[in-house]
Amino acid sequence: MLILLLLLILLGLLYYKDERIEKNLEKEKAAKNRNIKVQNNFAFLYKNGKGTEKNLEKVFYWYQKAAENGDIDANRRLFLNFFQFL
């Protein structure tokens, strides 16, 4: 009985993880389509390791994309993050 309960919990966790991955892929598609808000959110998530591993390269990539698409604050964030990670 305990084994069955553990298996059900494991299946639930796997489903939850797959659902999060699918949602992240949808958001990444929106980010690539010049959605500045989503681009900034991706940079924040990668900077803080929320739902993903910390990845400085991706932080700079997404802030740069947001800056290229007209987000003035993204330029400031690029500058601040550059000096923070030296």
Backbone as ProteinMPNN parsed JSONL, in Angstrom:
{"seq_chain_A": "MLILLLLLILLGLLYYKDERIEKNLEKEKAAKNRNIKVQNNFAFLYKNGKGTEKNLEKVFYWYQKAAENGDIDANRRLFLNFFQFL", "coords_chain_A": {"N_chain_A": [[0.818, -1.188, 0.0], [1.916, 1.235, 0.808], [3.928, 1.478, -1.082], [2.43, 1.814, -3.411], [1.263, 4.29, -2.882], [3.58, 5.9, -2.821], [4.4, 5.61, -5.482], [2.258, 6.863, -6.804], [2.581, 9.468, -5.878], [5.092, 10.049, -6.991], [4.455, 9.88, -9.749], [2.694, 12.04, -9.902], [4.454, 14.154, -9.339], [6.173, 13.973, -11.558], [4.373, 14.57, -13.63], [3.709, 17.194, -12.941], [6.204, 18.418, -13.282], [6.607, 18.044, -16.075], [4.488, 19.582, -17.015], [5.267, 22.138, -16.183], [7.591, 22.443, -17.719], [6.477, 22.484, -20.293], [4.945, 24.836, -20.151], [7.02, 26.67, -19.803], [8.282, 26.423, -22.283], [6.326, 27.506, -23.945], [6.349, 30.134, -23.015], [8.941, 30.813, -23.683], [8.756, 30.809, -26.446], [7.062, 33.004, -26.795], [8.776, 34.959, -25.821], [10.791, 34.947, -27.723], [9.4, 36.086, -29.738], [9.569, 38.785, -29.442], [8.427, 39.729, -27.022], [8.759, 41.828, -24.551], [8.304, 41.853, -21.764], [8.207, 39.122, -21.101], [10.765, 38.389, -21.886], [12.338, 39.777, -20.012], [11.423, 38.478, -17.726], [12.402, 35.88, -18.151], [15.158, 36.376, -17.985], [15.333, 37.149, -15.294], [14.517, 34.757, -14.027], [16.571, 32.977, -14.775], [18.71, 34.285, -13.602], [18.183, 34.062, -10.868], [17.748, 31.386, -10.514], [15.191, 30.264, -10.499], [13.025, 27.757, -10.94], [14.725, 26.73, -12.771], [18.198, 26.097, -13.594], [20.76, 28.316, -12.389], [22.032, 30.595, -14.727], [24.252, 32.517, -16.07], [24.967, 33.283, -18.66], [22.573, 33.034, -20.094], [21.085, 34.912, -18.717], [22.24, 37.348, -19.53], [21.749, 37.097, -22.27], [18.885, 37.211, -22.468], [18.293, 39.702, -21.276], [19.651, 41.325, -23.062], [18.175, 40.844, -25.42], [15.724, 41.971, -24.668], [16.53, 44.635, -24.375], [17.287, 45.199, -27.016], [14.793, 45.189, -28.139], [13.678, 47.511, -27.292], [13.414, 48.008, -24.53], [14.264, 50.104, -22.097], [15.023, 49.835, -19.417], [16.185, 47.328, -19.42], [18.736, 47.695, -20.445], [19.958, 48.969, -18.284], [19.797, 46.904, -16.406], [21.464, 45.013, -17.622], [23.931, 46.306, -17.397], [24.19, 46.512, -14.548], [24.16, 43.794, -13.809], [26.42, 42.885, -15.102], [28.572, 43.994, -13.628], [28.023, 42.881, -11.17], [28.601, 40.183, -11.427], [31.305, 40.02, -11.904]], "CA_chain_A": [[0.0, 0.0, 0.0], [2.826, 2.369, 0.885], [4.61, 1.557, -2.373], [1.466, 2.388, -4.35], [1.157, 5.711, -2.553], [4.809, 6.539, -3.277], [4.356, 5.652, -6.949], [1.308, 7.904, -7.201], [3.227, 10.759, -5.615], [6.123, 10.203, -8.011], [3.789, 10.193, -11.02], [2.2, 13.415, -9.793], [5.592, 15.065, -9.465], [6.623, 13.943, -12.954], [3.388, 15.3, -14.423], [3.871, 18.606, -12.614], [7.44, 18.877, -13.924], [6.349, 18.118, -17.515], [3.593, 20.72, -17.255], [6.079, 23.347, -16.045], [8.469, 22.523, -18.893], [5.649, 22.886, -21.43], [4.619, 26.255, -19.975], [8.235, 27.428, -20.06], [8.504, 26.444, -23.73], [5.378, 28.479, -24.498], [6.841, 31.463, -22.663], [10.148, 31.072, -24.477], [8.294, 31.156, -27.789], [6.589, 34.393, -26.716], [9.948, 35.815, -25.642], [11.478, 35.051, -29.009], [8.571, 36.918, -30.601], [9.751, 40.175, -29.026], [7.646, 40.109, -25.857], [9.759, 42.376, -23.635], [8.013, 41.432, -20.394], [8.607, 37.72, -20.963], [12.223, 38.36, -21.987], [12.84, 40.185, -18.7], [11.104, 37.414, -16.771], [13.36, 34.795, -18.369], [16.443, 36.804, -17.428], [15.195, 37.087, -13.835], [14.473, 33.354, -13.605], [17.906, 32.408, -14.92], [19.596, 34.938, -12.632], [17.889, 33.593, -9.517], [17.584, 29.94, -10.474], [13.791, 29.937, -10.195], [12.478, 26.806, -11.896], [15.798, 26.333, -13.681], [19.517, 26.326, -13.009], [21.283, 29.658, -12.629], [22.802, 30.588, -15.966], [24.613, 33.903, -16.348], [24.957, 33.508, -20.109], [21.184, 33.242, -20.497], [20.656, 36.193, -18.129], [22.67, 38.406, -20.449], [21.063, 36.91, -23.551], [17.501, 37.686, -22.424], [18.289, 41.154, -21.057], [20.069, 41.952, -24.317], [17.034, 40.773, -26.329], [14.75, 42.98, -24.231], [17.098, 45.943, -24.713], [17.196, 45.35, -28.47], [13.393, 45.402, -28.489], [13.224, 48.814, -26.834], [13.265, 48.139, -23.083], [15.349, 50.938, -21.578], [15.473, 49.269, -18.146], [17.01, 46.142, -19.678], [20.121, 48.178, -20.561], [20.437, 49.197, -16.915], [19.972, 45.588, -15.784], [22.675, 44.439, -18.216], [25.071, 46.99, -16.781], [24.283, 46.116, -13.14], [24.507, 42.373, -13.722], [27.8, 42.721, -15.554], [29.47, 44.269, -12.52], [27.7, 41.992, -10.066], [29.163, 38.86, -11.658], [32.749, 40.076, -12.178]], "C_chain_A": [[0.87, 1.264, 0.0], [3.557, 2.576, -0.441], [3.698, 2.186, -3.423], [1.327, 3.884, -4.125], [2.401, 6.471, -3.037], [4.862, 6.643, -4.796], [3.411, 6.728, -7.451], [1.886, 9.3, -6.978], [4.287, 11.048, -6.668], [5.524, 10.563, -9.368], [3.248, 11.621, -11.02], [3.313, 14.428, -9.957], [6.115, 15.118, -10.895], [5.668, 14.721, -13.852], [3.545, 16.802, -14.198], [5.104, 19.174, -13.303], [7.247, 19.016, -15.43], [5.478, 19.318, -17.855], [4.362, 22.028, -17.154], [6.99, 23.53, -17.248], [7.684, 23.01, -20.1], [5.29, 24.361, -21.339], [5.84, 27.12, -20.248], [8.542, 27.501, -21.55], [7.573, 27.435, -24.411], [5.851, 29.895, -24.22], [8.087, 31.817, -23.475], [9.785, 31.442, -25.914], [7.805, 32.601, -27.822], [7.765, 35.348, -26.587], [10.687, 36.003, -26.956], [10.696, 35.9, -29.997], [8.5, 38.353, -30.094], [8.831, 40.63, -27.899], [8.623, 40.52, -24.751], [9.544, 41.891, -22.208], [8.481, 39.992, -20.161], [10.132, 37.596, -21.038], [12.86, 38.738, -20.649], [12.579, 39.115, -17.651], [12.066, 36.244, -16.913], [14.717, 35.161, -17.77], [16.418, 36.704, -15.902], [15.239, 35.65, -13.333], [15.851, 32.711, -13.691], [18.888, 33.025, -13.919], [19.428, 34.33, -11.243], [17.701, 32.089, -9.402], [16.185, 29.513, -10.085], [13.233, 29.021, -11.271], [13.49, 26.304, -12.914], [17.126, 26.517, -12.968], [19.923, 27.77, -13.262], [22.181, 29.593, -13.85], [23.068, 32.033, -16.382], [24.568, 34.228, -17.834], [23.53, 33.789, -20.597], [20.603, 34.517, -19.895], [20.995, 37.321, -19.088], [21.951, 38.305, -21.792], [19.666, 37.535, -23.511], [17.41, 39.174, -22.126], [18.706, 41.886, -22.335], [18.927, 41.94, -25.326], [15.994, 41.832, -25.958], [15.237, 44.386, -24.578], [16.997, 46.214, -26.209], [15.772, 45.637, -28.922], [12.807, 46.649, -27.832], [13.038, 48.976, -25.345], [14.481, 48.871, -22.518], [15.9, 50.361, -20.277], [16.361, 48.039, -18.343], [18.474, 46.534, -19.849], [20.732, 48.386, -19.182], [20.709, 47.86, -16.223], [21.21, 44.872, -16.338], [23.917, 45.003, -17.543], [25.268, 46.525, -15.342], [24.707, 44.659, -12.991], [25.936, 42.121, -14.158], [28.763, 42.909, -14.391], [29.223, 43.369, -11.322], [28.407, 40.637, -10.207], [30.644, 38.874, -12.032], [33.527, 39.339, -11.116]], "O_chain_A": [[0.593, 2.227, -0.714], [3.776, 3.709, -0.868], [4.146, 2.999, -4.231], [1.278, 4.657, -5.082], [2.283, 7.561, -3.598], [5.318, 7.651, -5.336], [3.722, 7.43, -8.413], [1.696, 10.198, -7.798], [4.37, 12.165, -7.179], [6.028, 11.451, -10.056], [3.339, 12.324, -12.026], [3.144, 15.443, -10.633], [6.461, 16.19, -11.39], [6.108, 15.452, -14.739], [3.518, 17.586, -15.146], [5.064, 20.279, -13.844], [7.68, 20.011, -16.011], [5.701, 19.991, -18.861], [4.138, 22.938, -17.952], [7.148, 24.645, -17.745], [8.167, 23.856, -20.853], [5.327, 25.068, -22.346], [5.722, 28.185, -20.854], [9.012, 28.531, -22.034], [7.975, 28.126, -25.347], [5.766, 30.763, -25.089], [8.267, 32.959, -23.896], [10.434, 32.291, -26.525], [8.096, 33.338, -28.765], [7.756, 36.429, -27.176], [11.153, 37.101, -27.26], [11.254, 36.382, -30.983], [7.502, 39.046, -30.29], [8.488, 41.81, -27.831], [9.235, 39.673, -24.1], [10.506, 41.554, -21.517], [9.085, 39.692, -19.131], [10.721, 36.781, -20.327], [13.811, 38.093, -20.206], [13.419, 38.872, -16.784], [12.502, 35.675, -15.912], [15.35, 34.331, -17.117], [17.376, 36.228, -15.292], [15.907, 35.35, -12.344], [16.255, 31.982, -12.785], [19.798, 32.345, -13.446], [20.407, 34.111, -10.53], [17.514, 31.572, -8.301], [16.014, 28.5, -9.407], [12.994, 29.46, -12.396], [13.146, 25.54, -13.815], [17.167, 27.04, -11.854], [19.483, 28.381, -14.236], [22.985, 28.673, -14.001], [22.209, 32.687, -16.973], [24.173, 35.329, -18.22], [23.315, 34.681, -21.417], [19.724, 35.138, -20.493], [20.144, 38.148, -19.419], [21.588, 39.324, -22.381], [19.3, 38.296, -24.407], [16.536, 39.852, -22.667], [18.168, 42.948, -22.648], [18.725, 42.931, -26.027], [15.45, 42.507, -26.832], [14.455, 45.227, -25.02], [16.662, 47.324, -26.623], [15.562, 46.255, -29.965], [11.59, 46.831, -27.813], [12.536, 50.016, -24.918], [15.583, 48.324, -22.469], [17.11, 50.392, -20.051], [17.208, 47.751, -17.496], [19.363, 45.786, -19.442], [21.883, 48.022, -18.942], [21.722, 47.7, -15.541], [21.921, 44.198, -15.592], [24.832, 44.268, -17.172], [26.383, 46.181, -14.95], [25.529, 44.336, -12.134], [26.595, 41.226, -13.628], [29.662, 42.094, -14.183], [30.139, 43.123, -10.537], [28.769, 40.02, -9.205], [31.184, 37.845, -12.437], [34.755, 39.28, -11.181]]}, "name": "protein", "num_of_chains": 1, "seq": "MLILLLLLILLGLLYYKDERIEKNLEKEKAAKNRNIKVQNNFAFLYKNGKGTEKNLEKVFYWYQKAAENGDIDANRRLFLNFFQFL"}
